[in-house]
Amino acid sequence: MSLRTFILGLSASFGIAWLAVIVVPYLKMRDLAPVADPAAKSATPIFHPKRTGRIADGAKVYAENGCYLCHTQVVRPTYAGNDLYRPDWGGLKEDPDRGDTRRETNAFDFEGETFAQIGLNRMGPDLSNLGRRIEAKYGAGAENWLYVHLYDPTSNPQLWDSHCPPHKFLFDKREVKGAPSDEALPVEVGDGFELVPDSDARALVSYLLSLKKDHPVPAALDFAPKKPAADN
């Protein structure tokens, strides 16, 4: 084999992979066309999650702290894994308002984001529907639960073996006179002091609570439709 043939073969091998993994997905996803839903009155029934304000700032904090290194945000197709059937990953099996909301991830779930936080691996659980399942479990206390988790993940007896590093730098210790403020964490930091989230912590929690990718999709995007009930 000549050097020229070797270089051409090497270039083709890496070039085809680059086209398939980078270029083609970028071209297909950079300008998504609305998908019509015959069952809906609107011609563009795709739900677009909020991507502005503090939620957008929180996405930056999420990326800056490397959360994507250990958490994914992709509910894989059923042929690639069992994500859809893991508790709450693909949605809620028994949503109190909508029933079974589990579904696979689609490209519209990331529309409006500067970077799609699909993640690198799963040292921790997938966060596609973190906001939905945290609110379903803790209700009005969901925000406070996330703050305490960020401050010290192992403080929760149910997560004592968590690999998530503490993010104590996202919180400020300040002196307080009298009763603690409403925003103080239920964490002992010494008499006369309280612990409160800083602006980055507030933005990050807002972003995490916004992660709800179990909203209904048109039939054209429902890659794992529910099986019809058998006739009696």
N, C-alpha and C positions, 0 to 999 in steps of 0.2 A: 504494500500500500504506500502510495506516494504521500509526501507531506501535504500537498495541495488537496488530495482526496480526504485525508484525515481532517484537515481544517474545515473543509466544506461539510463533512459529515458531522463534525462537532457543532458547527454553527447551526446546521439544520436541526440537530437534536435539541439544542437549547432554544433555538428560535421558534420551533413549533410549540414547545411547552410554554414559552413566554406568550405567544399569540393565544393559545388556548386558555391559559390561566389568567392573564392580565388584560390583553387587548380586547378580545371578544367580549368578556363579561362587562368591561368598561363601556364599550360601545353600545351594548344592549341595555345597560342599566342607567346610563347618564341622563336619558330623556324618556322616561316611561310614559307611554300613551295610556289614557284612561281605558278601563275595561268596562264595557257595557254589561249591565245586569238586567236581563229581561223581566225579572221579578221586581225591580225597583223603578220608581218613577223618575229618578234622576239618571242622566246618562253617564254620570261619573260617581258611582256609589262607593268609591274606595275611601276608606277612612284614613285621614292623615293625622297622625299623632302630633301634638304640639311640640315644636322644635325651637321656640323662641324664648327670650327672656332668661330667667334663672335656670330653666331646664337646659337650654343650650350652653349656659356657663357650666352647669353641672356635668355635661358631657365632656367638656374640656378637662375638668378636674378628674373625672373618671379616667381619661386617657393619660393625663400627666402623672397619675399615681400608679399606672400600670395595672389597673384592675382587669384589663382585657387579657393579661398574661395568664390569669387563672380562671377567668369566667368567660363563657361563650354567651352569645345571644342568638343562637340558631337552633330551632327545633327541626331536626333533620327529617327528610322523607322516611317513611316507614321502611322502605327497602334498604336504607342505609343505617338504621338503628331503631331502638325502641323509645326514642325521645317522647313520642306522642303519648305513650302510656306510662311514663314516669309521673309520679304524683305532682300535679300542677305545672309541670314544665311546659306543656303545650297548651295550657289553659286549664280551666276548672272542669272536672268531670261533672260536678253537680253545682253549677252556678245558681244561686237563689233566684236570679231574675231571668236567665237565658238558657238554663239547662246545661247541656254538654257543650262547652266552648272550645274544646281542644282542636287545634289545627296545626299544620306545618307552617314554617316561615316562608314568606314570599318577598320578592324584591321591593314591593310597595311598603313593607315594614320599615325600610331604611330611607325612604324618600325624604328629602329635606335635611338629612344629616351630612355634615362635611365629610365624615368618615363613618363607615358602617362598622360598628363595634362588634364584629362577629366573633372575636376572641381567638386565642391561639391554642389553648388546651383547657382541660376541666379538672384543675386541682380543686376547684370549688364547683358548686352547682351552676347550671345554666340560669341566666337572669332574664330570659325573654319575657316572662310574666311575673317578675318579682313583685312589682307594685300591686298586681291583682291578688297574688296569694298572701302577701303580707297584710294587706287591708282585710282580706277575708278572714285571716287568723287573729289579727290584733285590733281590727276596727280603728277607732279613733287613736289608739296608742301606737299605730304603725310607724309614725314619724319618730316618736321617742324611741321605739325599739331599734330602729336603724341607727340613731345617734349613739345609743349605748353599744350597739354592735361595732360600729366604726371605732369607738373609743377603745374598747377591749372585747374582741370577739369571744374570748374564752370565759367572759363573765357570765355567759348564759350556760347553766348547767347542762342544757341539751346540746351545746356546741363546745363542750370543754376541750375537745380534741381538734378544734378548728385550726386550719393552717393559715387562715387570714391574718396578716400582720396588724397590730394595733395602729391606729391613725390618730394618736393623741395630739399630734401637731396641728390637727384641724380644730382644736378646742382651746379656749382661753380660760385661764384661772383668774378670777377677779374677786376683790374684796367686796363683801356685802354686809350691810347693816340691817339687822332685823331678819325678816323672813326671806328665804331665797326667792328669786324671780321665777316667773312662770316658765322661762326658757332654760332653767337650770337642770342639769342631768341628775338623776338619782344616784350620784356617785360621791363617796366620801373623799373630800379633798382638804379636810382640816376645818376647824371652827373659824367662822368669820369669812369663809371663802365659798365660792360656788364655781361650777364648771359649765361653760356655755359654748355652743357651737359658733365658729367663726363664719365668715361669709362663704368660704369655700365649702365648709361642711353643709351649710344650708342649701347651697346650689347642688351639691352632690346628692343629698337626700331627695331634693325635688326631682332630680333626674331619675334616681332609682325608683321613686314612687310613680313616675310616668311610664315605666316599662310595663306596658299592657298590650301584648300582641296577640290577643285572643279574640279580637273583634271579628264579626262576621265578614266573609268575603264572597264575591260573586262565584257562581258555579265554575267559571273558567279558571279561577285561582284556587279552587278547593281540590287540592291534589289527593286528599284522603277523605272523600265524602262518607257520611254515615250510611251504613247499609239500611235499606228500607225494611220496615218491620214485616215479618212473614205473615201472610194472610192465614186466618184461622179456617 
